[in-house]
Amino acid sequence: MTFTPKVVYNSGGKRHYMENFFSLLKQEIYRGREYYNFEELEQAIDSYIHYYNHERMKGKIN
């Protein structure tokens, strides 16, 4: 299964937010794992989006 997210529009310099999200998504749920059907992958992505939006620590460490 190949997963290649692409952002093809210019969003006023905010594309890096999407690129960062997809990079984290691939690192945390995709690399090194096998999904045997679309529903399994879809559930993993949905769970990660919920985690990313509601549970993940945000902000910079300084």
N, CA, C, O and CB atoms as a CASP TS submission, in Angstrom:
PFRMAT TS
TARGET T0000
AUTHOR 0000-0000-0000
METHOD Language model
MODEL 1
PARENT N/A
ATOM      1  N   MET     1       0.845  -1.168   0.000  1.00  0.00           N
ATOM      2  CA  MET     1       0.000   0.000   0.000  1.00  0.00           C
ATOM      3  C   MET     1       0.891   1.233   0.000  1.00  0.00           C
ATOM      4  O   MET     1       1.827   1.323   0.795  1.00  0.00           O
ATOM      5  CB  MET     1      -0.962  -0.003   1.214  1.00  0.00           C
ATOM      6  N   THR     2       0.613   2.165  -0.870  1.00  0.00           N
ATOM      7  CA  THR     2       1.407   3.379  -0.968  1.00  0.00           C
ATOM      8  C   THR     2       0.589   4.557  -0.469  1.00  0.00           C
ATOM      9  O   THR     2      -0.573   4.726  -0.838  1.00  0.00           O
ATOM     10  CB  THR     2       1.879   3.616  -2.417  1.00  0.00           C
ATOM     11  N   PHE     3       1.206   5.360   0.368  1.00  0.00           N
ATOM     12  CA  PHE     3       0.534   6.511   0.963  1.00  0.00           C
ATOM     13  C   PHE     3       1.387   7.728   0.703  1.00  0.00           C
ATOM     14  O   PHE     3       2.410   7.916   1.362  1.00  0.00           O
ATOM     15  CB  PHE     3       0.288   6.312   2.489  1.00  0.00           C
ATOM     16  N   THR     4       0.987   8.569  -0.253  1.00  0.00           N
ATOM     17  CA  THR     4       1.766   9.738  -0.609  1.00  0.00           C
ATOM     18  C   THR     4       0.873  10.973  -0.591  1.00  0.00           C
ATOM     19  O   THR     4       0.261  11.314  -1.603  1.00  0.00           O
ATOM     20  CB  THR     4       2.423   9.558  -1.989  1.00  0.00           C
ATOM     21  N   PRO     5       0.798  11.649   0.567  1.00  0.00           N
ATOM     22  CA  PRO     5      -0.011  12.860   0.619  1.00  0.00           C
ATOM     23  C   PRO     5       0.676  14.001  -0.115  1.00  0.00           C
ATOM     24  O   PRO     5       1.897  14.145  -0.058  1.00  0.00           O
ATOM     25  CB  PRO     5      -0.289  13.256   2.067  1.00  0.00           C
ATOM     26  N   LYS     6      -0.111  14.801  -0.795  1.00  0.00           N
ATOM     27  CA  LYS     6       0.440  15.946  -1.504  1.00  0.00           C
ATOM     28  C   LYS     6      -0.492  17.127  -1.325  1.00  0.00           C
ATOM     29  O   LYS     6      -1.713  16.974  -1.350  1.00  0.00           O
ATOM     30  CB  LYS     6       0.649  15.631  -3.004  1.00  0.00           C
ATOM     31  N   VAL     7       0.069  18.271  -1.150  1.00  0.00           N
ATOM     32  CA  VAL     7      -0.692  19.510  -1.127  1.00  0.00           C
ATOM     33  C   VAL     7      -0.339  20.239  -2.408  1.00  0.00           C
ATOM     34  O   VAL     7       0.819  20.595  -2.622  1.00  0.00           O
ATOM     35  CB  VAL     7      -0.379  20.384   0.157  1.00  0.00           C
ATOM     36  N   VAL     8      -1.317  20.463  -3.253  1.00  0.00           N
ATOM     37  CA  VAL     8      -1.033  21.003  -4.582  1.00  0.00           C
ATOM     38  C   VAL     8      -1.499  22.443  -4.756  1.00  0.00           C
ATOM     39  O   VAL     8      -1.489  22.966  -5.870  1.00  0.00           O
ATOM     40  CB  VAL     8      -1.681  20.142  -5.628  1.00  0.00           C
ATOM     41  N   TYR     9      -1.901  23.080  -3.677  1.00  0.00           N
ATOM     42  CA  TYR     9      -2.360  24.459  -3.777  1.00  0.00           C
ATOM     43  C   TYR     9      -1.471  25.346  -2.929  1.00  0.00           C
ATOM     44  O   TYR     9      -0.807  24.877  -2.004  1.00  0.00           O
ATOM     45  CB  TYR     9      -3.834  24.586  -3.341  1.00  0.00           C
ATOM     46  N   ASN    10      -1.462  26.618  -3.245  1.00  0.00           N
ATOM     47  CA  ASN    10      -0.708  27.577  -2.457  1.00  0.00           C
ATOM     48  C   ASN    10      -1.654  28.151  -1.414  1.00  0.00           C
ATOM     49  O   ASN    10      -2.623  28.830  -1.754  1.00  0.00           O
ATOM     50  CB  ASN    10      -0.088  28.704  -3.353  1.00  0.00           C
ATOM     51  N   SER    11      -1.376  27.881  -0.163  1.00  0.00           N
ATOM     52  CA  SER    11      -2.272  28.308   0.906  1.00  0.00           C
ATOM     53  C   SER    11      -1.701  29.508   1.650  1.00  0.00           C
ATOM     54  O   SER    11      -1.851  29.609   2.868  1.00  0.00           O
ATOM     55  CB  SER    11      -2.529  27.158   1.879  1.00  0.00           C
ATOM     56  N   GLY    12      -1.058  30.404   0.943  1.00  0.00           N
ATOM     57  CA  GLY    12      -0.540  31.604   1.561  1.00  0.00           C
ATOM     58  C   GLY    12       0.606  31.354   2.519  1.00  0.00           C
ATOM     59  O   GLY    12       0.713  32.033   3.540  1.00  0.00           O
ATOM     60  N   GLY    13       1.457  30.400   2.215  1.00  0.00           N
ATOM     61  CA  GLY    13       2.616  30.138   3.053  1.00  0.00           C
ATOM     62  C   GLY    13       2.348  29.225   4.226  1.00  0.00           C
ATOM     63  O   GLY    13       3.212  29.075   5.090  1.00  0.00           O
ATOM     64  N   LYS    14       1.182  28.611   4.289  1.00  0.00           N
ATOM     65  CA  LYS    14       0.837  27.747   5.419  1.00  0.00           C
ATOM     66  C   LYS    14       0.934  26.269   5.065  1.00  0.00           C
ATOM     67  O   LYS    14       0.479  25.422   5.833  1.00  0.00           O
ATOM     68  CB  LYS    14      -0.562  28.063   5.906  1.00  0.00           C
ATOM     69  N   ARG    15       1.510  25.951   3.933  1.00  0.00           N
ATOM     70  CA  ARG    15       1.615  24.568   3.496  1.00  0.00           C
ATOM     71  C   ARG    15       2.447  23.726   4.456  1.00  0.00           C
ATOM     72  O   ARG    15       2.237  22.519   4.571  1.00  0.00           O
ATOM     73  CB  ARG    15       2.213  24.507   2.110  1.00  0.00           C
ATOM     74  N   HIS    16       3.387  24.360   5.143  1.00  0.00           N
ATOM     75  CA  HIS    16       4.255  23.610   6.049  1.00  0.00           C
ATOM     76  C   HIS    16       3.473  22.953   7.183  1.00  0.00           C
ATOM     77  O   HIS    16       3.914  21.938   7.722  1.00  0.00           O
ATOM     78  CB  HIS    16       5.319  24.525   6.625  1.00  0.00           C
ATOM     79  N   TYR    17       2.314  23.518   7.558  1.00  0.00           N
ATOM     80  CA  TYR    17       1.499  22.893   8.599  1.00  0.00           C
ATOM     81  C   TYR    17       0.981  21.530   8.139  1.00  0.00           C
ATOM     82  O   TYR    17       1.003  20.560   8.896  1.00  0.00           O
ATOM     83  CB  TYR    17       0.323  23.807   8.982  1.00  0.00           C
ATOM     84  N   MET    18       0.516  21.469   6.896  1.00  0.00           N
ATOM     85  CA  MET    18       0.030  20.199   6.349  1.00  0.00           C
ATOM     86  C   MET    18       1.182  19.221   6.155  1.00  0.00           C
ATOM     87  O   MET    18       1.041  18.031   6.435  1.00  0.00           O
ATOM     88  CB  MET    18      -0.701  20.428   5.014  1.00  0.00           C
ATOM     89  N   GLU    19       2.312  19.715   5.680  1.00  0.00           N
ATOM     90  CA  GLU    19       3.457  18.837   5.485  1.00  0.00           C
ATOM     91  C   GLU    19       3.923  18.262   6.813  1.00  0.00           C
ATOM     92  O   GLU    19       4.279  17.086   6.890  1.00  0.00           O
ATOM     93  CB  GLU    19       4.601  19.589   4.801  1.00  0.00           C
ATOM     94  N   ASN    20       3.924  19.079   7.856  1.00  0.00           N
ATOM     95  CA  ASN    20       4.314  18.606   9.176  1.00  0.00           C
ATOM     96  C   ASN    20       3.328  17.557   9.688  1.00  0.00           C
ATOM     97  O   ASN    20       3.740  16.531  10.229  1.00  0.00           O
ATOM     98  CB  ASN    20       4.403  19.778  10.160  1.00  0.00           C
ATOM     99  N   PHE    21       2.030  17.810   9.521  1.00  0.00           N
ATOM    100  CA  PHE    21       1.019  16.858   9.956  1.00  0.00           C
ATOM    101  C   PHE    21       1.210  15.510   9.265  1.00  0.00           C
ATOM    102  O   PHE    21       1.224  14.474   9.930  1.00  0.00           O
ATOM    103  CB  PHE    21      -0.384  17.404   9.677  1.00  0.00           C
ATOM    104  N   PHE    22       1.357  15.512   7.935  1.00  0.00           N
ATOM    105  CA  PHE    22       1.512  14.261   7.210  1.00  0.00           C
ATOM    106  C   PHE    22       2.809  13.550   7.567  1.00  0.00           C
ATOM    107  O   PHE    22       2.856  12.320   7.595  1.00  0.00           O
ATOM    108  CB  PHE    22       1.458  14.515   5.724  1.00  0.00           C
ATOM    109  N   SER    23       3.859  14.310   7.838  1.00  0.00           N
ATOM    110  CA  SER    23       5.109  13.701   8.268  1.00  0.00           C
ATOM    111  C   SER    23       4.921  12.974   9.598  1.00  0.00           C
ATOM    112  O   SER    23       5.361  11.834   9.752  1.00  0.00           O
ATOM    113  CB  SER    23       6.210  14.764   8.390  1.00  0.00           C
ATOM    114  N   LEU    24       4.273  13.624  10.552  1.00  0.00           N
ATOM    115  CA  LEU    24       4.005  12.997  11.844  1.00  0.00           C
ATOM    116  C   LEU    24       3.078  11.795  11.694  1.00  0.00           C
ATOM    117  O   LEU    24       3.293  10.759  12.325  1.00  0.00           O
ATOM    118  CB  LEU    24       3.394  14.011  12.811  1.00  0.00           C
ATOM    119  N   LEU    25       2.060  11.928  10.871  1.00  0.00           N
ATOM    120  CA  LEU    25       1.132  10.827  10.633  1.00  0.00           C
ATOM    121  C   LEU    25       1.871   9.603  10.116  1.00  0.00           C
ATOM    122  O   LEU    25       1.675   8.496  10.616  1.00  0.00           O
ATOM    123  CB  LEU    25       0.042  11.246   9.642  1.00  0.00           C
ATOM    124  N   LYS    26       2.713   9.801   9.123  1.00  0.00           N
ATOM    125  CA  LYS    26       3.469   8.674   8.575  1.00  0.00           C
ATOM    126  C   LYS    26       4.402   8.074   9.607  1.00  0.00           C
ATOM    127  O   LYS    26       4.518   6.851   9.688  1.00  0.00           O
ATOM    128  CB  LYS    26       4.263   9.112   7.358  1.00  0.00           C
ATOM    129  N   GLN    27       5.073   8.899  10.401  1.00  0.00           N
ATOM    130  CA  GLN    27       6.000   8.390  11.415  1.00  0.00           C
ATOM    131  C   GLN    27       5.272   7.568  12.472  1.00  0.00           C
ATOM    132  O   GLN    27       5.768   6.522  12.892  1.00  0.00           O
ATOM    133  CB  GLN    27       6.747   9.545  12.080  1.00  0.00           C
ATOM    134  N   GLU    28       4.112   8.026  12.901  1.00  0.00           N
ATOM    135  CA  GLU    28       3.463   7.432  14.056  1.00  0.00           C
ATOM    136  C   GLU    28       2.504   6.299  13.739  1.00  0.00           C
ATOM    137  O   GLU    28       2.305   5.428  14.586  1.00  0.00           O
ATOM    138  CB  GLU    28       2.739   8.473  14.787  1.00  0.00           C
ATOM    139  N   ILE    29       1.900   6.270  12.554  1.00  0.00           N
ATOM    140  CA  ILE    29       0.957   5.180  12.301  1.00  0.00           C
ATOM    141  C   ILE    29       1.255   4.370  11.048  1.00  0.00           C
ATOM    142  O   ILE    29       0.648   3.319  10.843  1.00  0.00           O
ATOM    143  CB  ILE    29      -0.415   5.731  12.201  1.00  0.00           C
ATOM    144  N   TYR    30       2.154   4.822  10.224  1.00  0.00           N
ATOM    145  CA  TYR    30       2.332   4.145   8.944  1.00  0.00           C
ATOM    146  C   TYR    30       3.637   3.375   8.821  1.00  0.00           C
ATOM    147  O   TYR    30       3.629   2.204   8.440  1.00  0.00           O
ATOM    148  CB  TYR    30       2.255   5.139   7.849  1.00  0.00           C
ATOM    149  N   ARG    31       4.751   4.009   9.137  1.00  0.00           N
ATOM    150  CA  ARG    31       6.056   3.362   8.943  1.00  0.00           C
ATOM    151  C   ARG    31       6.221   2.161   9.858  1.00  0.00           C
ATOM    152  O   ARG    31       6.000   2.240  11.066  1.00  0.00           O
ATOM    153  CB  ARG    31       7.187   4.358   9.189  1.00  0.00           C
ATOM    154  N   GLY    32       6.616   1.049   9.254  1.00  0.00           N
ATOM    155  CA  GLY    32       6.891  -0.159  10.016  1.00  0.00           C
ATOM    156  C   GLY    32       5.657  -0.981  10.365  1.00  0.00           C
ATOM    157  O   GLY    32       5.763  -1.974  11.086  1.00  0.00           O
ATOM    158  N   ARG    33       4.502  -0.590   9.873  1.00  0.00           N
ATOM    159  CA  ARG    33       3.265  -1.318  10.167  1.00  0.00           C
ATOM    160  C   ARG    33       2.607  -1.747   8.868  1.00  0.00           C
ATOM    161  O   ARG    33       2.796  -1.132   7.818  1.00  0.00           O
ATOM    162  CB  ARG    33       2.293  -0.450  11.007  1.00  0.00           C
ATOM    163  N   GLU    34       1.835  -2.810   8.963  1.00  0.00           N
ATOM    164  CA  GLU    34       1.078  -3.281   7.815  1.00  0.00           C
ATOM    165  C   GLU    34      -0.402  -3.202   8.135  1.00  0.00           C
ATOM    166  O   GLU    34      -0.838  -3.599   9.215  1.00  0.00           O
ATOM    167  CB  GLU    34       1.483  -4.724   7.432  1.00  0.00           C
ATOM    168  N   TYR    35      -1.162  -2.691   7.198  1.00  0.00           N
ATOM    169  CA  TYR    35      -2.615  -2.652   7.303  1.00  0.00           C
ATOM    170  C   TYR    35      -3.148  -3.580   6.222  1.00  0.00           C
ATOM    171  O   TYR    35      -2.761  -3.482   5.057  1.00  0.00           O
ATOM    172  CB  TYR    35      -3.184  -1.179   7.149  1.00  0.00           C
ATOM    173  N   TYR    36      -4.027  -4.469   6.613  1.00  0.00           N
ATOM    174  CA  TYR    36      -4.456  -5.516   5.699  1.00  0.00           C
ATOM    175  C   TYR    36      -5.714  -5.172   4.912  1.00  0.00           C
ATOM    176  O   TYR    36      -6.096  -5.895   3.992  1.00  0.00           O
ATOM    177  CB  TYR    36      -4.682  -6.769   6.459  1.00  0.00           C
ATOM    178  N   ASN    37      -6.357  -4.063   5.279  1.00  0.00           N
ATOM    179  CA  ASN    37      -7.495  -3.601   4.494  1.00  0.00           C
ATOM    180  C   ASN    37      -7.662  -2.104   4.712  1.00  0.00           C
ATOM    181  O   ASN    37      -7.067  -1.521   5.619  1.00  0.00           O
ATOM    182  CB  ASN    37      -8.795  -4.370   4.879  1.00  0.00           C
ATOM    183  N   PHE    38      -8.473  -1.501   3.872  1.00  0.00           N
ATOM    184  CA  PHE    38      -8.662  -0.056   3.923  1.00  0.00           C
ATOM    185  C   PHE    38      -9.287   0.376   5.237  1.00  0.00           C
ATOM    186  O   PHE    38      -8.913   1.412   5.786  1.00  0.00           O
ATOM    187  CB  PHE    38      -9.526   0.406   2.763  1.00  0.00           C
ATOM    188  N   GLU    39     -10.234  -0.403   5.753  1.00  0.00           N
ATOM    189  CA  GLU    39     -10.933  -0.031   6.983  1.00  0.00           C
ATOM    190  C   GLU    39      -9.966   0.051   8.166  1.00  0.00           C
ATOM    191  O   GLU    39     -10.098   0.932   9.015  1.00  0.00           O
ATOM    192  CB  GLU    39     -12.051  -1.038   7.286  1.00  0.00           C
ATOM    193  N   GLU    40      -9.011  -0.848   8.223  1.00  0.00           N
ATOM    194  CA  GLU    40      -8.012  -0.840   9.291  1.00  0.00           C
ATOM    195  C   GLU    40      -7.155   0.433   9.214  1.00  0.00           C
ATOM    196  O   GLU    40      -6.899   1.071  10.235  1.00  0.00           O
ATOM    197  CB  GLU    40      -7.115  -2.102   9.202  1.00  0.00           C
ATOM    198  N   LEU    41      -6.724   0.792   8.028  1.00  0.00           N
ATOM    199  CA  LEU    41      -5.942   2.010   7.837  1.00  0.00           C
ATOM    200  C   LEU    41      -6.785   3.244   8.139  1.00  0.00           C
ATOM    201  O   LEU    41      -6.314   4.179   8.787  1.00  0.00           O
ATOM    202  CB  LEU    41      -5.394   2.079   6.404  1.00  0.00           C
ATOM    203  N   GLU    42      -8.025   3.246   7.673  1.00  0.00           N
ATOM    204  CA  GLU    42      -8.918   4.373   7.908  1.00  0.00           C
ATOM    205  C   GLU    42      -9.145   4.591   9.402  1.00  0.00           C
ATOM    206  O   GLU    42      -9.151   5.731   9.866  1.00  0.00           O
ATOM    207  CB  GLU    42     -10.254   4.150   7.198  1.00  0.00           C
ATOM    208  N   GLN    43      -9.332   3.511  10.160  1.00  0.00           N
ATOM    209  CA  GLN    43      -9.525   3.617  11.608  1.00  0.00           C
ATOM    210  C   GLN    43      -8.271   4.173  12.282  1.00  0.00           C
ATOM    211  O   GLN    43      -8.374   4.994  13.192  1.00  0.00           O
ATOM    212  CB  GLN    43      -9.885   2.243  12.205  1.00  0.00           C
ATOM    213  N   ALA    44      -7.100   3.737  11.848  1.00  0.00           N
ATOM    214  CA  ALA    44      -5.847   4.238  12.415  1.00  0.00           C
ATOM    215  C   ALA    44      -5.693   5.734  12.137  1.00  0.00           C
ATOM    216  O   ALA    44      -5.273   6.487  13.015  1.00  0.00           O
ATOM    217  CB  ALA    44      -4.643   3.459  11.841  1.00  0.00           C
ATOM    218  N   ILE    45      -6.030   6.165  10.925  1.00  0.00           N
ATOM    219  CA  ILE    45      -5.932   7.591  10.581  1.00  0.00           C
ATOM    220  C   ILE    45      -6.934   8.401  11.390  1.00  0.00           C
ATOM    221  O   ILE    45      -6.586   9.455  11.923  1.00  0.00           O
ATOM    222  CB  ILE    45      -6.168   7.808   9.070  1.00  0.00           C
ATOM    223  N   ASP    46      -8.176   7.925  11.490  1.00  0.00           N
ATOM    224  CA  ASP    46      -9.195   8.636  12.279  1.00  0.00           C
ATOM    225  C   ASP    46      -8.767   8.771  13.735  1.00  0.00           C
ATOM    226  O   ASP    46      -8.927   9.835  14.332  1.00  0.00           O
ATOM    227  CB  ASP    46     -10.548   7.905  12.197  1.00  0.00           C
ATOM    228  N   SER    47      -8.231   7.713  14.304  1.00  0.00           N
ATOM    229  CA  SER    47      -7.770   7.758  15.695  1.00  0.00           C
ATOM    230  C   SER    47      -6.623   8.738  15.864  1.00  0.00           C
ATOM    231  O   SER    47      -6.565   9.471  16.852  1.00  0.00           O
ATOM    232  CB  SER    47      -7.338   6.368  16.160  1.00  0.00           C
ATOM    233  N   TYR    48      -5.697   8.752  14.886  1.00  0.00           N
ATOM    234  CA  TYR    48      -4.577   9.672  14.975  1.00  0.00           C
ATOM    235  C   TYR    48      -5.037  11.125  14.861  1.00  0.00           C
ATOM    236  O   TYR    48      -4.531  11.989  15.578  1.00  0.00           O
ATOM    237  CB  TYR    48      -3.555   9.359  13.892  1.00  0.00           C
ATOM    238  N   ILE    49      -5.983  11.401  13.976  1.00  0.00           N
ATOM    239  CA  ILE    49      -6.494  12.764  13.836  1.00  0.00           C
ATOM    240  C   ILE    49      -7.134  13.226  15.137  1.00  0.00           C
ATOM    241  O   ILE    49      -6.941  14.369  15.550  1.00  0.00           O
ATOM    242  CB  ILE    49      -7.509  12.849  12.684  1.00  0.00           C
ATOM    243  N   HIS    50      -7.893  12.352  15.783  1.00  0.00           N
ATOM    244  CA  HIS    50      -8.489  12.711  17.073  1.00  0.00           C
ATOM    245  C   HIS    50      -7.389  12.998  18.101  1.00  0.00           C
ATOM    246  O   HIS    50      -7.452  13.999  18.815  1.00  0.00           O
ATOM    247  CB  HIS    50      -9.422  11.575  17.579  1.00  0.00           C
ATOM    248  N   TYR    51      -6.391  12.128  18.173  1.00  0.00           N
ATOM    249  CA  TYR    51      -5.266  12.328  19.084  1.00  0.00           C
ATOM    250  C   TYR    51      -4.560  13.655  18.779  1.00  0.00           C
ATOM    251  O   TYR    51      -4.268  14.429  19.690  1.00  0.00           O
ATOM    252  CB  TYR    51      -4.268  11.150  18.980  1.00  0.00           C
ATOM    253  N   TYR    52      -4.292  13.912  17.505  1.00  0.00           N
ATOM    254  CA  TYR    52      -3.569  15.108  17.086  1.00  0.00           C
ATOM    255  C   TYR    52      -4.320  16.379  17.477  1.00  0.00           C
ATOM    256  O   TYR    52      -3.710  17.357  17.909  1.00  0.00           O
ATOM    257  CB  TYR    52      -3.335  15.082  15.579  1.00  0.00           C
ATOM    258  N   ASN    53      -5.635  16.363  17.326  1.00  0.00           N
ATOM    259  CA  ASN    53      -6.442  17.554  17.588  1.00  0.00           C
ATOM    260  C   ASN    53      -6.804  17.752  19.054  1.00  0.00           C
ATOM    261  O   ASN    53      -7.020  18.887  19.480  1.00  0.00           O
ATOM    262  CB  ASN    53      -7.693  17.490  16.785  1.00  0.00           C
ATOM    263  N   HIS    54      -6.877  16.665  19.846  1.00  0.00           N
ATOM    264  CA  HIS    54      -7.438  16.782  21.190  1.00  0.00           C
ATOM    265  C   HIS    54      -6.508  16.373  22.333  1.00  0.00           C
ATOM    266  O   HIS    54      -6.688  16.838  23.459  1.00  0.00           O
ATOM    267  CB  HIS    54      -8.659  15.968  21.264  1.00  0.00           C
ATOM    268  N   GLU    55      -5.528  15.523  22.074  1.00  0.00           N
ATOM    269  CA  GLU    55      -4.736  14.977  23.180  1.00  0.00           C
ATOM    270  C   GLU    55      -3.250  15.312  23.118  1.00  0.00           C
ATOM    271  O   GLU    55      -2.575  15.335  24.147  1.00  0.00           O
ATOM    272  CB  GLU    55      -4.894  13.501  23.213  1.00  0.00           C
ATOM    273  N   ARG    56      -2.751  15.565  21.948  1.00  0.00           N
ATOM    274  CA  ARG    56      -1.315  15.800  21.754  1.00  0.00           C
ATOM    275  C   ARG    56      -0.888  17.087  22.436  1.00  0.00           C
ATOM    276  O   ARG    56      -1.606  18.087  22.411  1.00  0.00           O
ATOM    277  CB  ARG    56      -0.970  15.857  20.256  1.00  0.00           C
ATOM    278  N   MET    57       0.293  17.051  23.048  1.00  0.00           N
ATOM    279  CA  MET    57       0.845  18.271  23.638  1.00  0.00           C
ATOM    280  C   MET    57       1.222  19.233  22.518  1.00  0.00           C
ATOM    281  O   MET    57       1.798  18.837  21.505  1.00  0.00           O
ATOM    282  CB  MET    57       2.081  17.954  24.537  1.00  0.00           C
ATOM    283  N   LYS    58       0.894  20.472  22.714  1.00  0.00           N
ATOM    284  CA  LYS    58       1.168  21.481  21.696  1.00  0.00           C
ATOM    285  C   LYS    58       2.080  22.554  22.273  1.00  0.00           C
ATOM    286  O   LYS    58       2.145  22.740  23.488  1.00  0.00           O
ATOM    287  CB  LYS    58      -0.146  22.107  21.170  1.00  0.00           C
ATOM    288  N   GLY    59       2.772  23.247  21.403  1.00  0.00           N
ATOM    289  CA  GLY    59       3.627  24.340  21.836  1.00  0.00           C
ATOM    290  C   GLY    59       5.087  23.999  21.733  1.00  0.00           C
ATOM    291  O   GLY    59       5.472  22.853  21.504  1.00  0.00           O
ATOM    292  N   LYS    60       5.887  25.019  21.907  1.00  0.00           N
ATOM    293  CA  LYS    60       7.334  24.865  21.827  1.00  0.00           C
ATOM    294  C   LYS    60       7.911  24.730  23.221  1.00  0.00           C
ATOM    295  O   LYS    60       7.388  25.278  24.191  1.00  0.00           O
ATOM    296  CB  LYS    60       7.976  26.052  21.089  1.00  0.00           C
ATOM    297  N   ILE    61       8.986  23.998  23.293  1.00  0.00           N
ATOM    298  CA  ILE    61       9.708  23.846  24.557  1.00  0.00           C
ATOM    299  C   ILE    61      10.873  24.830  24.526  1.00  0.00           C
ATOM    300  O   ILE    61      11.763  24.715  23.684  1.00  0.00           O
ATOM    301  CB  ILE    61      10.211  22.357  24.775  1.00  0.00           C
ATOM    302  N   ASN    62      10.870  25.785  25.431  1.00  0.00           N
ATOM    303  CA  ASN    62      11.957  26.781  25.528  1.00  0.00           C
ATOM    304  C   ASN    62      12.266  27.048  26.971  1.00  0.00           C
ATOM    305  O   ASN    62      13.147  27.852  27.274  1.00  0.00           O
ATOM    306  CB  ASN    62      11.585  28.098  24.814  1.00  0.00           C
TER
END
